[in-house]
Amino acid sequence: MRLGLILYANSITSTAEAITKSIPDGLFASILLVGNNIDINDEFPSLKLKEKSHRGEAMKQGLLQIDDGSLDGMVFAEGDGSVSLEDILAIAKDFESNSDTVHTYGRKKEKGIHHAPYWFSRLYFSLASKQKIVDVNPPLMAVPSFLFGIFKETKGKRFDFQHSFLLEAAHQGKIQEKIIEAKKGENGYTYQWFLDFLLLYRSPLLYGIVSLTSWGIDVLGFYLFHTFLFTWSKEAETVLSYIVARVISGTYNFAMFNFVVFPKKGDIAIKAFKYSILFLINMGIASGLTYLFSHFVPGELTFIKIIVDTILAIANYFINHSIVFARKKIAKKK
């Protein structure tokens, strides 16, 4: 079993140096220290990043530098003193016993330790991945080599990088989590709650914006069609108006989802086919519910449609994320 180790931090300090010196010989095939400021001697391999580089870039650049195709996995550890040598050795042992799984050592929710919107992060992750973990931004994790490609392609700068990668990894297999008593690092935190919130929830926020504009196109089209253009019976008018408006907004939706909200590599024809199936199912459900409610629930027809579409939009986010625009599963090493 050949493992690599990357210690990353804003400023690599004497703590990282002490950890590196104490690691038993032969445990890791490669060790690299990555940070904005390297304040140690030349005894250890290191990679200095540009000023104000974030953890996502540090982890990705570190992997790019030492992945020579022969490693079975990589351990990523915060190098600011927030994780102990014992935990690093323990996760390496856990990985050796189960090398097809992503192992994470997460932190408990403690004041001054866990910065991400805690409850919402866990809820969002469990709904999107169907797996439950406590810390979506763990200070220590071990990644199998068959996921290196996804790791290198993952976008993000700060806490959102690990969150995005773990969501993708969850679709490829199981994440095994252990909770540790991580302490505050020597350099403190540079947490910017509003920026990190926007980065962490980029996909659902963009999905909401796209869905809102698509909803506006859909509702406006529905209103215009059933009010001014179609003059048949109420039932035919309702169904036909819905279909035409939905086709227009659905085309807009697919283009935005594929290129902006869920920009993953893959065959666009397959994505379009899966989206078309979902589109037809949604159209049938929404048309049926709108028609049903229009007969049994008093109120303006357009308002009823708004309620139906809101419920479907929430469910559809997770379906689009997990199925329609999901990345292909990668074959594991045997």
N, C-alpha and C positions, 0 to 999 in steps of 0.2 A: 504494500500500500504506500503510494507516494503522495504526500500531502504538502501543500504550500501554506505559508502563513503571511498575511499582510496586516501590519499594525498601522492604523491610520489615525490622524488627529489634526486639528488646526496647527498645533505646534508640537512636534515630537520632542519629548523632554527626557530627563534622566530616568523617569519611570519606565518608559519603553526600552531604554538601554538596559536597565536592570532586568526586565522581563526577558529580553533577548539573550542576555548573558546566562540566565538561569535555565533556559530550555535545554533538556537533555540532547546530547549529540545524536544525530540520526533520526530524530523524531519527525522533523520537517525537511523535505528535500530542498526547499527554497524558502528564504525569509526575506521580507522587504519592508522597510519603514517608509511610509508615505505621509507627507504633510506640507503645509505652506512654509513652515520654518523648520529646518533640520538643525538642531542645536546639540549634536553629538559628534564624536570623532568618526573617522573614516573606517572604523573596524567593521561596521555593518553596512550591507547594501541598502541604499536609500534612494528615494525619488522625491525631488523637491518640485512642488507644483507652483503655479502662479499665485500671487497674493489673492486672498479672498476666495480661493477654490473651496468647494463644499465636499461633504463626505461622499456623495455619489460619484463625483469626478475622481476623488482619491481612490475609492475602491475599484472603479472601472479601469483607471490608468494603471493601478498596481497589477491588476489581473492581466492586462494587455502586455505588461513588461515581463512578467515571469512565467506566463503560460507557454510552455514549449511543446505542448501536445503529449507529454508523458505523465502529467499529474492525474491522479484519480479524484482529487478534490482540493478545495481551498478553504482555509479558515480565515475569516475576517474578524479582527478584534479592534475595538477602540484603544488607541495607544496613549490615552491621557490619564491612565490610572484608574479608570472607572471599572475595569474588570481585572481580576487577579490572575496570576500565573496558574493557580490551581484550576480555575475555570477553563483556561485555554487548553491545558493538558486534558481536562475531563471531556471537553467537546471533541477533541481529536480522538480520544478513545471511543466515545459514542459513535463517531462517524465510521471508524474502522469496523465496528460491529454491525453497522447498517449503512452502507455507502450509497444506497439508492434513494436516500431520504435527505431532505434539507433539515438540518438541525439548527435550532435557534436557542440561545440562552437569553431570555427576556427579563425585564425589570418589572417589579411590582409598581402599582400606581402609588407613588410617594411624592409629596410636595417637594418641588425643586428637582425632581429626577425625571419624571415622565411628562413631556411637554405637549405631545399631540393631544387633540381633543379626544380624551380617553374613551369615554363610552361610545361616542359616535364612530370612532375609528374601529373599535371591535365589532360594532353592529354592521358597519359598512363592509368590513372584511369578511365577516361570516356570511352575509347575504351574497356577496359577489363570488366567494370562493367555496362556500359550503364547508369550510373548516373554521374552527375556533382557535384563536391564539390571543394571549393577553397583551403582548407587546408587538405592535406592527413595525417598530423601529428598534430592533434588538441591538445591544452593544456587541454581541458576539454571535456569529453564525458560521456554519460549515456548509459548503455548497458542492454537490457532486459535479464531476467534469461534464456530464452530458447536458448540464444547464449553463455551461460557460457561455455558449452562444447567446442565449436569452439575456444573461447578465450583461454582456457587452452591448447588446442592443437596447437595453432598458434606458429610458430617458428620465431625467430628474436631476436635481441639484442637491437637495437637502434631505430631509426626512422622507420626502415623497419617493426618493429613489428606491430605498429598501421596501417601502410599502408597495410600489408598483412591481418590483421584482418578485416579492413574495406572493402577490396575487397571481402572477404568471406561473410561478413555481407550483402553486397550489393546484393549478389545472393539469400539471404534469405528474403529480404524485402527492405524497403525504408530507406534511411539515410536522416535525417532532419538536415540541417546545419544552424547555425546562426553565423554571423561574429561579433567578439568582438574586442575591443581595448586592446589586451593583451600587457603587458609591459615586458621588459627584466627582468629575474629573478635575485635574489640577488647573485647567484653563477656564473653568466655568463654562457657561453656555452662551451661545449667540442666537438664542431662539427669538424669532420674530413671529409672533402668533398669527398675525393676519397674512403675511407672506406665506408661511408654512401651511396655513389652512388652504389658501388658494392653490398651492402646489400639490398638496396631499390629495385634494379632492378635485383635481383638474378635470378628470373624465366626467364625473357626475355633474359638475358645474357646467361644463361645455354641453353635456347632454341636455341639461335643463334649459340652457339658452337656445340650443337648436330646436328642442321640442317646443319651446314657447313660441319661437318664430314660425315653426311648422304648424303649430296649433292655430296661430293667427291666420296663416294662409288657408288652413283647412276650414276654420269656422267662417271666415269671410266668404270663401267660395261656397260653402254650404248655404249660408244665408242668401247670397245672391242667386244661386241656382234655384233654391226652393221658393224664393220670394218673387223673382222676376222672370226667370227663364222657363221653368217647367210648369206646365198648366194642366197636368193630368190629375188623377185621384190623389188624395192625401198620402196613401200608402206608397204608390209608385213614385210620387214626387219626393217623399222622404228617402226612400232607398236609393234612387238614382242620383239625387243630389249628394248623398253621402259618398257614393262610389266615385263620382267624378272628382269631388273635392279631395277625397283620400288618395286617389291616384296622383294628383298634382303634388300634394304635400309629401306623399310617400317617396316620390322620386327625389325631391329635395332632401328628405331625411337620409336616404341611403347615401347620397353623395357626401353629405356633411359627416355622417357617422364613419364612413370608410376613410375619408381623407383628413378629418380633423379630430373627431372624438376618440375613435379607436384606430389610430394609424399604425396597424401592424402589417407586416409583410404577409403575403398570401395570394392565392388565386382569386382575383376579383370576381370571376364568373361563379365560383363556388359560393362566395359571400353573397353575391346577387341572388343566387338560387335559394339559399337559406333565408335571406331577407324576404324574398318573394313569398315563400311558404308562410313565414311569420306574418307578413303583410296581409295575405289572404285570410289567415286565421283571425287576425285582429279585426279585419274589415267585417268578417262574418259575425264575430262576437259583438262588435260595436254597433253594427247595423241592427242586429237582433235586439240588443238591449235598448237602443234608441227607439226602435219601433215598439217594443214592449212597454217601455216607460211612457211613451207618448199616449198610450191607451189607458194606462192604469195610474199614472202619476200626474196630477194637475200641474200646469206650468208651461212656460214658453219652451218650444221644442229645442231651440238653440241652447238654452240653459241646461236642459237635460243632457244634451250631447256633450257639453263641457264637463259635467260630472263624470260621465262614462269615460271620456278620453283621459281625464286626469288619473283615474284608477288604472287604466290600461298603460299609461305612460310610465308609471312607477314600476309596474311589473316588467315592462318591456326593457327597461334599462338593464336589469340583471340578465334577461334572456339574451339581449344583444351582446353584452359584455362576456357572458360565459359560453355562448353557443355560436351565434351568428358571426361575430368578429373575433372569436377566440383564436389563439395561435394553435397550430397543429401540434399534436403530442409528439414528443421526441423519443425515439427508441433508446432504451437504456443499455449501457454496456453489460455484456454477459460475462 
